[in-house]
């Protein structure tokens, strides 16, 4: 549970020799300089009561005002594998559902996985724990925290049948391209455009036999290019049959076809070359933004988007990622998209390594002097958030400078990277300490 203010008691540091050294309280600091970013940040900071869902939400009301009328809100994570980032996401999502009318939790997981999770949260058969493990075992999110979110969404829907919540996966179809996507297209065509069915069936036949993403990417480039053309032709055929009046069944079938084509286009790139991987990352961020914006239009509801800080942000800090999902969303939605980033001072995460795909807890010492996190952690609140757009000038000036910042993906070590926080997000949540996420035990 978060503390609203920094601990004020002296700390006892035990040295290697066993001697105790009494440290001064954190609060005993020199008077701030007029342009001190810490003082400016403190004037704009809103303390968090907790990072876990449940309990009072009065502390989150300023965050709702910061979000304003945004129809898509992206909330990042500075690591993929930390407990507090995901529990805080559930807490913010609940608040946005109750206070701002949000209806969708979107995540950088496959469209296939999203279809399956959406069926579960709307009352479908299955067990959340088994479903999460089956869908996310290859990802950082095969966790108790994810299970908790899906169960809460299902319980909410049980009690609010008039306003269902949805889960949406906005990414390409990895690790699996589900049969329900092909079946959804074929069922619509059979019922409404039967003359297309033979050709659609022919085009999808080899793709249906190659649904595993790793197997697909292992095929020769020429074969992957041919498969992408088949997926694209199927999509184009259906796109040409758009009804004169709006039809949600048609739109959903067309998006199934679009998702299959997006996946094919990505896998058709030369993924064994630096340029090919760079093009794939650009294509991926673009398609995630396209899919999120499409879902928001399709449902007419507001969308909470969960992804890494880098993907919800506006500015790329890594040349391997030419343009980020957040930038594409800002291009499409303008101020109807709001980006929230996370930082942290110290603690743990679950991560793989360059040598092993086993998920293990990793621990990081307090942020080093000169990093963004070191200064952010000097604010007297342990956990807090701040609107970087309206912070005092000294804070905005400081936030606009590139500075070493932790940004960790699936594997550790990773980074740090030179990041301009103020240019990357609208709102920032800083946590003093984090702990590893709870990987499911199977």
Buried (B, 14 or more C-beta within 10 A) or exposed (E): EBBBEBEEEEEEEEEEEEEEEEEEEBEEEEEBEEEBBBBBBBEBBBBBBBBBBEEEBEBBEBBBEBBEEBBBBBBBBBBBBBBBBBBBBBBBBBBBBEBBEBBBBBBBBBBBBBBBBBBBBBEEEEEBBEBBBBBBEBBBBBBBBBBBBBBBBBEBBEEEEEEBBBBBBBBBBBBBBBEBBBEBBBBBBEEBBEEBBEEBBEBBEEBBEBBEBEEBBEEEBEBBBBBBBBBBBBBEBBEEBEEEEEBEEBBBBBBBBBBBBBBBBBBBBBBEEEEBBBBBBBBBBBBBBBBBBBBBEBBEBBBBBBBBBBBBBBBBBBEEBBBBBBBBBBBBBEEBBBBBBBBBBBBBBBBBBEEEEEBBEBEBEBBEEEBBBBBBBBBBBBBBBBBBEEBBEBBBBBBEBBBBBBBBBBBBEBBBBEBBBBBBBBBBBBBBBBBBBBBBEE
